[in-house]
């Protein structure tokens, strides 16, 4: 019990302090001119991003994208390489879009330039690390807890209403 209270207090502190995650992407030069421009410092060789706790609108968009991933391909008994290639070819843009939505975290759709930057500069390991950070920032545990809390209140309210209607009033007892 004490562990749960401590964890809840830490989560409240994280929410109040709005814990952010900062990460850096090394921008890979696309051409020799691009490399030279980075070398002389006219264009950046690195870019920093911040992921704040995900707002509900972005949470909804990200959840829809994650649900769109076809995991049945994994269960069809095809080989590991074929399955991997299929998932990469069909869902790389989905994963990049999830990260871009989390970075932007506003109503607007993520820009094509942000998605292009992510797609062209992230390795699969970096993609996985960023996706796990996004999932952490989504804070689904508290979202689910709020639904359970509200649902629990509804169950209690209906139980109280049911008990009140089944009780017999004193004036009806003598009849």
Buried (B, 14 or more C-beta within 10 A) or exposed (E): EEEEEEEEEEBEEBEEEEBEBEBEBEBEBEEEEBBEBBEEEEEEBEEEBEBBBBEEEBBEBBBEBBEEBEEEBEEEEEEEEEBBEBBEEEBBEEBBBBBBBBBBBEEEEBEEEBBEBBBEBBEEEBBEEBBEBBBBBBBEEBBEEEEEEEEEEEEEEEEEEEEEEEEEEEEEEEE
